[in-house]
Amino acid sequence: MEKKAFVTRELIENIAQIYPTPFHIYDERGIRENARALKEAFSWNKGYREYFAVKAAPNPFLMEILKECGCGSDCSSYTELMLSGAVGMKGEEIMFSSNDTPAEEFVLAEKLGATINLDDITHIDFLEKTLGYLPETLSCRFNPGGYFAMGTDIMDNPGDAKYGFTREQMFEGFRILKAKGVKHFGIHAFLASNTVTNEYYPTLARQLFELAVELHRDTGVHVAFVNLSGGIGIPYRPDQEPNDIRVIGEGVRQAYEEILAPAGMGDVAVYTELGRFMTGPYGHLVTKVIHQKHTHKEYVGVDACAVNLMRPAMYGAYHHITVLGKEGQACDHKYDVVGSLCENNDKFAIDRMLPEVEIGDYIAIHDTGAHGFSMGYNYNGKLRSAELLLREDGSVEMIRRAETPRDYFATFDGFEVYNRLFPKES
Ligand SMILES: *Cc1c(COP(=O)(O)O)cnc(C)c1O
């Protein structure tokens, strides 16, 4: 499928007069339409809820949009819990799916009334000691080990993943929790990441629904929900077929009708914890070409670097690139598109065919709306960019300002960089 940017060169030229590049920009309309389609696809399930995985795009303005679309939030840390509470989420609207969890994070989760999803059987005691009691509703994260395969395709390797309870521990854990007075139980598993197939959720759902029936029969507990977690991917590459969320929802419904309903468990709620799928395609990193270099290869140097988007450097991930204003031109030039870090893996693209690029061109790097800005860092003393929101009415709002050197130096308590360097100005 052809990948089109949701911004034009003209729009970016106007925006850049107010907010200099680089910046991440998000498309409100795309986020809302996609969230609506997801909700619709699971509307057959009475208790259905999407808990947006905050780590994908921890920005309260985006979280508010998703909240308006009926989403809760899925948190994995103290500050993500704080953000969720601050946008007005509470109680059942917050899922806390963490691991290696510090005690104070459990305390805050409980204070907000979040549903706690335990990552390990030893956390039962840890949580009870931390809170002094156990909540009435608890969830346990399942890890079957081995490989997660669909047919003959190996999708991922849960056996190598640090997360979750083994199968035996799920049964033992549910028995212990029941004996300690827990009343409602959840089952959670995240077994494959960024899947671009309509079969992942239905396959996972089948496994978890079967486990839910066995756990219910064996331990007598009330299974209140099955949480399919994240993992629905997006087509980063133009040759990838996007997921069809209606087909996915229908596949999960069939598994539900075949497995849970006949077992008398037709009241089980289905939850999802999607991050990438919710915001990934609706973000671009916009950056300007500031240099061109002709050595052993042809280089395009831009004003963003890996601190703004680390997926290419970290995973060798493909992110599509549009040279704005040159959409119709032939991609007949081969470039490495690079940032300024003193790291040779600071390349947004390697040997990428693009139209002829000139200094001053604006480039949109696609699919940065999830795990983009949020994975940013400050290596080489680089500063985090702004985040902008393209509203449905076409206006643009800054939803996070760019960092300044003052932000970068702010934590050197007792060493005032500004006072020493520019005593008169500060
Ligand atoms: C990261 C994560 C998610 C979201 O994953 P995506 O691939 O972005 O959908 C959901 N749940 C948990 C526990 C996670 O760690």
Ligand as a Chemical Component Dictionary entry (heavy atoms), coordinates in Angstrom:
data_LIG
# 
_chem_comp.id                   LIG 
_chem_comp.type                 NON-POLYMER 
_chem_comp.pdbx_formal_charge   0 
_chem_comp.three_letter_code    LIG 
# 
loop_
_chem_comp_atom.comp_id 
_chem_comp_atom.atom_id 
_chem_comp_atom.alt_atom_id 
_chem_comp_atom.type_symbol 
_chem_comp_atom.charge 
_chem_comp_atom.model_Cartn_x 
_chem_comp_atom.model_Cartn_y 
_chem_comp_atom.model_Cartn_z 
_chem_comp_atom.pdbx_ordinal 
LIG C1 C1 C 0 4.133 -2.465 25.605 1  
LIG C2 C2 C 0 2.948 -3.087 26.206 2  
LIG C3 C3 C 0 1.692 -2.981 25.591 3  
LIG C4 C4 C 0 1.491 -2.296 24.270 4  
LIG O1 O1 O 0 2.156 -2.947 23.243 5  
LIG P1 P1 P 0 1.988 -2.490 21.720 6  
LIG O2 O2 O 0 2.898 -3.378 20.980 7  
LIG O3 O3 O 0 2.371 -1.054 21.661 8  
LIG O4 O4 O 0 0.559 -2.683 21.376 9  
LIG C5 C5 C 0 0.619 -3.543 26.227 10 
LIG N1 N1 N 0 0.741 -4.188 27.416 11 
LIG C6 C6 C 0 1.926 -4.315 28.036 12 
LIG C7 C7 C 0 2.007 -5.016 29.335 13 
LIG C8 C8 C 0 3.067 -3.780 27.449 14 
LIG O5 O5 O 0 4.245 -3.916 28.062 15 
# 
loop_
_chem_comp_bond.comp_id 
_chem_comp_bond.atom_id_1 
_chem_comp_bond.atom_id_2 
_chem_comp_bond.value_order 
_chem_comp_bond.pdbx_ordinal 
LIG C1 C2 SING 1  
LIG C2 C3 SING 2  
LIG C2 C8 DOUB 3  
LIG C3 C4 SING 4  
LIG C3 C5 DOUB 5  
LIG C4 O1 SING 6  
LIG O1 P1 SING 7  
LIG P1 O2 DOUB 8  
LIG P1 O3 SING 9  
LIG P1 O4 SING 10 
LIG C5 N1 SING 11 
LIG N1 C6 DOUB 12 
LIG C6 C7 SING 13 
LIG C6 C8 SING 14 
LIG C8 O5 SING 15 
# 
